[in-house]
Amino acid sequence: MKFLVTGGAGFIGSHLVAHLLPHGSVTILDNFVSGKRDNLAGVSCNLIEGSILDSHLLAQSLIGVTHVFHLAAMVSVPESVAHPAECHQMNVEGTRRVLHAATQARAARFVLASSCAVYGNDPVMPKTESLPPAPASPYAESKLAGERLCAESALPAVALRFFNVYGPRQDPRGPYAAAVPRFLESALAGSPLTIHGDGRQTRDFVYVDDITAALIHAAFQTELQGVYNVASGQSTSILELAQTIRSIAHSSSPITHTPARPADVRFSSASIERLRATGWQPRFPLSQGLSLLLQAK
Ligand SMILES: NC(=O)c1ccc[n+]([C@@H]2O[C@H](COP(=O)([O-])OP(=O)(O)OC[C@H]3O[C@@H](n4cnc5c(N)ncnc54)[C@H](O)[C@@H]3O)[C@@H](O)[C@H]2O)c1
């Protein structure tokens, strides 16, 4: 088997590449806008540097490829609010081009990294795949559009709606950093853990190895089609998360608050029954995943 991972130098992509190598050869197409060479240290793969928007590079990346994992994207909700046209270009037009090129190259299967953001602020919980989408940001709109492109494609394609992924190699810095790496970095440095808003907003935090297992499962189990949530099935408030990280890191850092961010979803709780029924299940509860993350530091 031969795999293409777009965005393979990123946080999730680099974990996926490591788990794919025992099954076949891997090509990565990444422009390093947020990915890092260090993420691929010691990994033996065919690395093509460039954008998914470049049709020539796409065709080159897809020669002989059987399975495509499309992870490259503008990944931040606040960034998409600030730059909606760029988000559309990257996430919608980019996905259209990768799907088209994969179809031309006669790949067997396509797996898209989608997001729980497509559910938006609809108060119905837990989120099941049959709920009507309610995207509340350009990022969420773009992921939903990507799912629709998959559904319309001639290529067998599956979209996985990741909830809040965490694990080693996730960037703790920058204006759009996710809560887990940011809190852990602050806890270890003894500096304040800063929460956007009151901290009562909830998320489902899922360990990166559960995500890579779901991606590989979706590629290999040909009966899967359509959209599937990938999460731990446990909802946690941001305040609880900050307190748990402080305790695991044996830190006495204070917890502080700043104003809530625009377009942030208030509550998020996932149903994972649809994917579980096909044979995948999460293996890492939050406390175990956070301990593994701390050990990897
Ligand atoms: N991390 C999460 O919690 C989460 C949640 C839901 C969905 N997702 C989705 O999972 C995927 C991976 O996210 P991540 O957290 O690993 O982010 P990441 O930023 O670490 O990875 C994205 C990768 O895509 C690359 N990339 C971006 N634009 C590109 C382009 N035009 N051409 C080629 N490569 C490009 C980046 O350099 C980077 O290596 C994304 O599609 C994201 O939307 C992530």
The ligand as an SDF file (V2000), in Angstrom:
LIG
                    3D

 44 48  0  0  0  0  0  0  0  0999 V2000
   -6.0160   19.5830   16.4530 N   0  0  0  0  0  0  0  0  0  0  0  0
   -7.3160   19.4860   16.6180 C   0  0  0  0  0  0  0  0  0  0  0  0
   -7.8360   19.5160   17.7420 O   0  0  0  0  0  0  0  0  0  0  0  0
   -8.2370   19.3180   15.4280 C   0  0  0  0  0  0  0  0  0  0  0  0
   -9.6150   19.2550   15.6570 C   0  0  0  0  0  0  0  0  0  0  0  0
  -10.4780   19.0960   14.5640 C   0  0  0  0  0  0  0  0  0  0  0  0
   -9.9630   18.9830   13.2870 C   0  0  0  0  0  0  0  0  0  0  0  0
   -8.6140   19.0680   13.0920 N   0  0  0  0  0  0  0  0  0  0  0  0
   -8.1120   18.9620   11.7230 C   0  0  0  0  0  0  0  0  0  0  0  0
   -7.0400   18.0360   11.6730 O   0  0  0  0  0  0  0  0  0  0  0  0
   -6.1140   18.4420   10.6580 C   0  0  0  0  0  0  0  0  0  0  0  0
   -4.6990   18.4920   11.2330 C   0  0  0  0  0  0  0  0  0  0  0  0
   -4.6770   19.4630   12.2630 O   0  0  0  0  0  0  0  0  0  0  0  0
   -3.4100   19.6700   13.2420 P   0  0  0  0  0  0  0  0  0  0  0  0
   -3.9450   19.9760   14.5700 O   0  0  0  0  0  0  0  0  0  0  0  0
   -2.4370   18.5550   13.0790 O   0  0  0  0  0  0  0  0  0  0  0  0
   -2.8140   21.0320   12.6660 O   0  0  0  0  0  0  0  0  0  0  0  0
   -1.3360   21.4130   12.1810 P   0  0  0  0  0  0  0  0  0  0  0  0
   -1.3510   22.8850   11.9260 O   0  0  0  0  0  0  0  0  0  0  0  0
   -0.3060   20.8900   13.1220 O   0  0  0  0  0  0  0  0  0  0  0  0
   -1.2340   20.6170   10.8160 O   0  0  0  0  0  0  0  0  0  0  0  0
   -1.6540   21.1250    9.5730 C   0  0  0  0  0  0  0  0  0  0  0  0
   -0.5600   20.8100    8.5690 C   0  0  0  0  0  0  0  0  0  0  0  0
   -0.9990   21.2180    7.2690 O   0  0  0  0  0  0  0  0  0  0  0  0
    0.0720   21.9160    6.6380 C   0  0  0  0  0  0  0  0  0  0  0  0
   -0.5200   22.8040    5.6410 N   0  0  0  0  0  0  0  0  0  0  0  0
   -1.3100   23.8860    5.8690 C   0  0  0  0  0  0  0  0  0  0  0  0
   -1.6590   24.4550    4.7060 N   0  0  0  0  0  0  0  0  0  0  0  0
   -1.0870   23.7050    3.7100 C   0  0  0  0  0  0  0  0  0  0  0  0
   -1.0840   23.7760    2.2960 C   0  0  0  0  0  0  0  0  0  0  0  0
   -1.7170   24.7550    1.6240 N   0  0  0  0  0  0  0  0  0  0  0  0
   -0.4230   22.8260    1.6160 N   0  0  0  0  0  0  0  0  0  0  0  0
    0.2480   21.8320    2.2480 C   0  0  0  0  0  0  0  0  0  0  0  0
    0.2830   21.7240    3.5940 N   0  0  0  0  0  0  0  0  0  0  0  0
   -0.3660   22.6490    4.3100 C   0  0  0  0  0  0  0  0  0  0  0  0
    0.7800   22.6300    7.7670 C   0  0  0  0  0  0  0  0  0  0  0  0
    2.1090   23.0210    7.4570 O   0  0  0  0  0  0  0  0  0  0  0  0
    0.7430   21.5670    8.8480 C   0  0  0  0  0  0  0  0  0  0  0  0
    1.8420   20.6830    8.7540 O   0  0  0  0  0  0  0  0  0  0  0  0
   -6.6340   19.7660   10.1120 C   0  0  0  0  0  0  0  0  0  0  0  0
   -7.3750   19.5190    8.9400 O   0  0  0  0  0  0  0  0  0  0  0  0
   -7.5460   20.2790   11.2070 C   0  0  0  0  0  0  0  0  0  0  0  0
   -8.5490   21.1360   10.7110 O   0  0  0  0  0  0  0  0  0  0  0  0
   -7.7390   19.2330   14.1280 C   0  0  0  0  0  0  0  0  0  0  0  0
  1  2  1  0
  2  3  2  0
  2  4  1  0
  4  5  1  0
  4 44  2  0
  5  6  2  0
  6  7  1  0
  7  8  2  0
  8  9  1  0
  8 44  1  0
  9 10  1  0
  9 42  1  0
 10 11  1  0
 11 12  1  0
 11 40  1  0
 12 13  1  0
 13 14  1  0
 14 15  2  0
 14 16  1  0
 14 17  1  0
 17 18  1  0
 18 19  2  0
 18 20  1  0
 18 21  1  0
 21 22  1  0
 22 23  1  0
 23 24  1  0
 23 38  1  0
 24 25  1  0
 25 26  1  0
 25 36  1  0
 26 27  1  0
 26 35  1  0
 27 28  2  0
 28 29  1  0
 29 30  1  0
 29 35  2  0
 30 31  1  0
 30 32  2  0
 32 33  1  0
 33 34  2  0
 34 35  1  0
 36 37  1  0
 36 38  1  0
 38 39  1  0
 40 41  1  0
 40 42  1  0
 42 43  1  0
M  CHG  2   8   1  16  -1
M  END
$$$$
